[in-house]
């Protein structure tokens, strides 16, 4: 993936803010306050694709309201997404994976739309809190191999253009967080060892008739007697 180059002046300014030296507002404390009050949301749209592999890459995104290409975040040392507090949209695919230090999606509260696939893989997050403004994903939302216990946090998600994929999230116990969907192509709920089949059946009933398939396999057999997704 192409890495978008930013001007040395802009990067220097943003890094200066992160150590509270006078390039932006002084947060008045001894630590780093990387919310939208500290980073003025004045950088507009970042053109093209952008890849985050280091903390410096993430810091350089502060103040942007949009990325019109793909955004790839695979930073093993990044413990916070606070620098993305201004981000409202990603025009292409948003790939968030292999960020071992990340335990929350706080910082993405302004994100409203992802134009293509939104992939969240291999994170130590227990919920999707932080994505409360997300309303639409243009292609697929794929949640794979995370520490999710619930899908709480995306109650305002209304539209997924292609598929909802919920796969191999071994701690997942509830899936009702996506019950607000009104437009979706297909649903695949597979290999979630702690998720009762009956909960998936209830979700399928709420979603009604879809354009594509509703696939449900290798989840938890439960006390309603369901051992596969043959929903009553």
N, C-alpha and C positions, 0 to 999 in steps of 0.2 A: 504494500500500500504506500502511495506517495505521502511523504511527510511535508506538510505545509510549512514553508519557511516564514517566519515573522521577522519584522524589522528589529534590529538590535535595540533601538530606542524603546520600542514598545515592551520588549521582553525585560529590559533593564528596569523600566518603570514598574512593571507588575511584580518583579522580584523584589524591588525596593519596598513595595507596599507590604509584601509578605513578612518583612522584618520591621514593619512599622517605622520606616524612615520617610520623610516628607514628600514622597512623590504623589500620594493620595491622602485620604483622610487619616488622621492619627486616631487609632482606636482607643487611645488613652490607657491601655493596659500593657502588661509585659508580654503577652502572648500574641498569637496570630488570630485575627478575626477576619475570616475570609467569606463573609456573607455579602449580599448585594448592596448593603449599606456601605461597606468598605470599598468594594469594587464597583465603581460607577458603571452602569450598563450602557456604555457609550461606544463600544467597539464595533457594534453592528454585526454584519454577517461575515463569517470566515469562509472565504471562497475555496472550493475544492475539498479534497479528503484530508483528514488529519489523524495521526496516530500518536497515542500516549503510551510511552514505555518507561518514562521516568517522572519523578516529581516535578522536574523543571518543565517537561512537556505539559503537564497538567496546569502548573502555575501560569503558563503562557496563554491558556484559554480563558482566564478570568476576564470578565467584562464583555465577552461576546454573547450576543443574544441568539445567534443561529450559526449552524454549520451547514452549508448547502450541499456538501458531499457526504462521504461516509465518515463516521467517527468510530475509531477503534481504540478502546482502553484496555490494555493488558499490562498493568503496572503492578508488580509484585510488592512494591514498597509504599504505594499510595494508600493511606489509611482513611482518607476523607475525600469527598467530592464537593466540598464547600466552594471550591473555585468555579464550579459550574452553576452557581446560584442565579446567574442571569440567563442561562441557556433555555430558550423557549421552543426551539425546533431543530431537528436534524433532518436534512432533506433526503439523505440516502439511508444506508444501513447503519444501525447503532449496535456495535459489538462490544459488550462489556463482559470480560471473562478473565480468569486466572489472576485475579487481584486478591491475593491471599490475605492481605492486611485489611481488606475492606469488610466491615461488619454491618454497614447500614448504607442505604441509598440516599440519606439526607444530603442535601445539596442539589438534588434534581427537582426541587419543588416547583420550579417554573416551567419544566418541560411539558409541553402540551401535545406535540405531534412528532412522530417518527415516520418519515416518508416511505421507507422500505422495511426490511426485517429489523426487529428489535430482539437481540440475543443476549440473554443473561445466563452465563454458564459458570459453574465452579466457584461460587461465592459463599462466604460464611454468613450470609444474611438470613434472618429468621422470618422476615416478612418483606413486603414491597413498599413499606412506609417510606415516603419521600417522593413517590410518583403520584401524588394526589391530584395533580393538574393534568395528568395524561388522559387525553380523550380519544386519540386515534393512532393506530399503527397501520401503515399502508399495506404491508405484506403480512408476515407472520410474527407473532410474539412467541418466543421459544424460551422456556424456563427449564434448564437441564442441570442436574447434579449440584443443586444448591442445598443449603441447610434450612430451607424454608419449612416453617411449621404451618403457615397459612399464606394465603394470597392477599391478605389485608393490605390496603394501601392503594389499590387501583379501582376503587369503587366508581370513579368517574369515567373509567374507560368505556366508551360507547361503541367503538367500531374497530374491527380487525379485518383487513381486506382479504387475507387468505386464511391462515390456520392459527389456532391456539394450540401450542405444543407444551405439555407439562410432562416431563419425562425424568425418571430416576432421581427424584427428590425424596430421599429415603425417610426424612423426618416429617414430611407433609401430612397433616392431619385433617385439614379443611380446604375446600376449594371454592367456597361460596363468595369469595372476594371478587369474582368476575361475573356475578349474577346481573350486573347492570348492563351487560352487552346487549345491544339491539341489532347489530349487524356484524356477521361473521361468516366465513366460508365453511370451515370444518374444525373439529376438535379432536385432539389426540391426547389421551391421558393414559400413560403407560409406565409401569415399573416403579410406582410410588408405594413403597412397602408399608407405609403407615396410613395410607388413604383408603377409607372404606369404599367399596364399590357402590354402596347405596348413596353415598354423598355425590358420587359422580352421576348416578342415575337422576338424582334430584336436580343437578345442574342441567343435564340434558333436557329434562322436562321443562325447566324454566326457559331454556334457550329456544325451544320449539324446533320447527323444521329448518334445517340448514341446507345450503346449496351442496355442500360436500359431506363426507362421512363423519360419523361420531365413533371414534375408535377408543375402546377402553379395555386394557389388558394388564395382567400381572400386577394388580393392586391388591388391597387387603380384603380377604373374605371376612364378612361381618355377620352380626347377629340377625340380619334380615334374611339370611340364607343365600345371599347372592355370592356366587363364586366366580362369576364372570359377568361382563356387562350386558346381560340380557335383562334390561330394565323392565319392570312390571308396568 
